[in-house]
Amino acid sequence: MMMRVLLLALMFLSVLPAKANEIIGAVSQNRVALTANFSGSEILLFGAIRRDPLEAHFQDPEDTPRFDVVLVIEGPRQTVAVWRKERRAGIWMNTDSVTLASVPSFYAVATTAPLSEIITPETDAEFRISAEQAIVGAQGQDLDPEQILFSQALQRIRTQSEQFLALDRFVHLDRDILFRANVQLPANLTEGAYTTRMYLVRDGAVVNQFRTAIFVRKDGLERWLYQMAYDQPFLYGLIALAIALFAGWGASALFRFVRSG
Amino acid sequence: MLIYLPIAEISVNALVLLGVGGGVGMLSGMFGVGGGFLITPLLFFIGIPPAVAVATGANQVVASSISGVLAHLRRKTVDLKMGTVLMIGGLIGSTGGIWLFRLLSALGQVDLFVQLAYVLFLGVIGTLMLQESLRAWYRSSKSNAPRRKLHKHTWVHSLPLKMKFRVSGLYISVIPPLMVGMAVGVLSAVMGVGGGFIMVPAMIYMLGMPTKVVVGTSLYQIIFVTAYTTIAHAVTSHSVDVMLAFFLIIGGVIGAQVGTQIGLRLKAEQLRILLALLVILVCIKVGLDLLIEPSELFSIRIVGR
């Protein structure tokens, strides 16, 4: 695997035209199939940094500020309602909710160093890199303190369920040229396009970025069942019943046979 | 062995599903109940979205009831006429229940409603059952116990639209059975249960049906109502997960056969006391969840799912 990564990276380096500092990346697989035995998937994100030839040539390597790399994988966005429970008449019940538009169903940020140390808050807001910015930035308006509380709760819950990942120091950067990171996609993935953004960072600012995507879709029996549930719900319901009827009847017939014979 | 559920959109260990199905199936075989009231809360607990748990629970009840009703049909302990009247009420109730379920999900109160319904019904029924079975046990231990009166005249007998139910030996108005059917139909749709635990006492105490036809008749009508509920959930909210149902059913039918064998070795009164305790236990567990401050006050719901 490493050999292949290296070769690919070298190929990128030799083919591309000379320009300012540039990041070029790839993912180990562009497709993830959700089949019956899907239990998560490990994706390798890798690539290379193409140094500005002038800068590389004329600057003292001791002086040159080093690069950092930030990788973001973002699942399909969904509208989400966050509910808060309060005690009413002795019972804990949902009392108020905030609806947040286009919240990523999955969000992983992998970095070479803690995010707050390598980018400024302004850069984060501009490129919507952290999970917080990805949610708040998509609302189209500033949130009031109350709404921010709900947005933070959303992040907390999703982080606990490992749908939001902050992978500090997960990106290995080799001699400021090659980088790679393994990201574990969880078992409860939503279908859709997972955009993958790679940022080259220096002095708290984004120098260059690269985008690609991973397509996650249900496959085989799962796809067939899911499509039928939505396209032909009545037939799907009948099949569900047929399974139930057959299993119920079959089991009692089988056990009667076993007992009598 | 992890299995990806296409509708619930999560991966769950298949052995856990088989265990849940098998355990509940065993209890349902022992006690002659559908087990929906246990399976739905257990599915919530594993992390299945409530809408999927309720709809798939209804599908599972169809499977667990069918083998029971076949045995009762062979023994001719099913009042088909009464069952059909109850079923008509049930279908009406279930339609209302599905509408109510959608309304409550939109309001974000479906969990609360389901939990309250569980506490209320399980609490009342469990207590009544425990009282009754303890009394019966006490009576059976003293041999010269007074016999129950065969026919009591209550308000049920003064309603119009009377009909003869030969198997049950009743001549009563169709209104009470229709009402009972409707009430159970609503619960079936909202709670994902068959409703046998409410149907059976209602048939004995309100309609005055003889005990020997009660279980068979209740199972007979439950099959139709839960079958209807399954289809209705599939069509209106696409929330029936066939993959999930499959594993629950496989575990369930095997467990039910084992449970029936265990049930045959226990005395009827002891069985009823155990069932009553089980019902009360579930009620307390669900009730405590409502009263104790949850560790996470916030919850997430994906809009349009």
Interface residues (C-beta under 8 A of the other chain):
Chain A: L34 T35 A36 N37 F38 S39 G40 Q78 T79 V80 A81 V82 W83 R84 K85 E86 R87 G90 I91 W92 M93 N94 S97 T99 F150 A153 L154 R156 I157 R158 A187 N188 L189 T190 K218 L221 E222 R223 L225 Y226 A229 Y230 P233 F234 Y236 G237 L238 I239 A240 L241 I243 A244 L245 A247 G248 W249 G250 A251 S252 F255
Chain B: M1 L2 I3 Y4 P6 I7 E9 I10 S11 N59 Q60 V62 A63 S64 S65 I66 S67 L70 A71 G108 Q109 D111 L112 L116 A227 T230 I231 A232 H233 A234 V235 H238 V240 V242 M243 A245 F246 I249 I250 V253 I254 A256 Q257 L290 L291 I292 E293 P294 E296 L297 F298 S299 I300 R301 I302 V303 G304
